[in-house]
């Protein structure tokens, strides 16, 4: 039995009617890879933050705008209270040093099944789609985004980009290389598998709340 | 998966009489078609994006060897492993082997059509593993012991009532004794049952909507978050995907993602778009310790060589089946294999052979809606016509059809004879059918007139009207 990889490549070559690529062809493909092609981006002209907020609302996420970092904790408190939740949170390690009030029970790290609500930051957020982008790292474990019933994400105005392509531009400049997981989150978990009826809270968070922080 | 495509005609009769199925199919029309139309209307660049997507997919397929190599290098560099499978059997063996190495007892699955294609669940179950589908639709079908009937809404043929019955029967063992009848309660019950399974699973298996050569990532697109839990919680993550799913860069993937959600469910973007690249990094607090990708060929390299290459552009959105009047009348099961609807007819014929699937391509009305909505502009009606031609050449159609077509071809290729015959036949038919204006039965067209009347021709033939007009104009 010949090696499957060798055989599949030889089938592909045969199908394409050629042997492996010439060094010149390879070079031009390398170039295409190195400088991502300029592709069509959907245009929109309204205010970036408003567009982001509207897109989030259209995917059943909630959005609140605060004028500076001091507004973060009151906004979180208000959100938890409006859902009738206690003040017990699992937070991303990057957020453990926020000035959490004394009546909050905070632990940081990865999420466990018992964790009801999580708070994370983000890498960037995309106005085009109303997406919050999170990269996995010790400071931002992926389980925080999926295990708890309620997910709150903090987005700073400097983190808002226009198109999805802008995420990749930012991302390629990171020193550490690609993380294990990139999550583009656009709304809460939902399903329409029962009679095409939309129901939130399928397997992941039942609500997704964005606290948007204006910065001068 | 075992094929039942040869029973197509028989299955169609059953489906048309299945009242619950017909109720369920009505949701396809309300749901998918209208939502897609709204999303397309909102995006001015949609048509340009379709053309661009076609170019990206064509470019990738023309250089498939290059992009597969680059993809493999990128995955390997991150500490992941790429496995190559010539066919379903080999793919299943590879996955089984990985699971056994990991001493897996429990396997949780995100939705993967390739895993359906290769018949993975049976193989793992036969080796004593507990395999759980976590996409709600797939889970419902696993309880019902049925295959999916739609590639993105697998349980679309099930009514709420039927789902309630299934949950009562299968969830009593977990202490759920009350029969739930509302959608929120049904979803909540499934969530509670499946959450436990996510936490105890040793291996998570997902598909790959796209594979990115630039970064070695597999992309999964979900709304439920089940795929994410499947690839985050277990200590091993296996991706099953076809070799054609590779795209060059993150930007190319983005261009395709803009079309996928809109074409599938009318969503600009799904709740979760997730890029997984390699196993967890040493310092990460969660994520799998092993990352494997199983790349399946099956007939893909063969399609790359022949007139069906364009089918490999497919991004599995399901728009073709949502807009297909045949699918809309009979649902997905009658097609008898993994992929239903127009794209399924082509893929089934390629995978199972023309003989097993010969009725499928002939059930097409060539109305062309599938090609109009396809986000990567696959000329599905042309491909279906190619299948019919191949059947004809392989003498797989019935004698009557074959001779009929040959006689028709002989006449149609000789315009003088054709016009002369029409000049006699049309007035004759017109005269015979004048009383009713239609025929309830017509010789040699019994199958056609069984379901509708044939209108009697009125006045002159098209050809004579056409030449008359041309003369008048000059």
Interface residues (C-beta under 8 A of the other chain):
Chain A: X4 X5 X7 X8 X9 X11 X12 X13 X14 X15 X16 X20 X21 X25 X26 X29 X32 X33 X36 X37 X39 X40 X42 X43 X55 X58 X59 X109 X110 X111 X113 X129 X130 X131 X136 X137 X138 X141 X142 X143 X145 X146 X147 X164 X165 X168 X171 X178 X179 X180 X181 X182 X183 X184 X185 X186 X187 X188 X189 X190 X191 X192 X193 X194 X195 X196 X197 X199 X201 X202 X203 X204 X205
Chain B: X24 X27 X28 X30 X31 X43 X44 X45 X48 X49 X52 X62 X63 X64 X65 X66 X68 X70 X78 X84 X85 X86 X90 X134 X135 X136 X137 X140 X153 X154 X155 X156 X159 X160 X163 X183 X184 X186 X187 X188 X191 X194 X195 X198 X199 X213 X214 X215 X216 X217 X223 X224 X225 X226 X228 X229 X232 X233 X243 X248 X249 X250 X251 X252 X254 X255 X257 X258 X265 X267 X268 X269 X270 X271 X272 X273 X274 X275 X276 X277 X278 X279 X280 X281 X283 X284 X285 X286 X287 X295 X297 X301 X302 X304 X305 X309
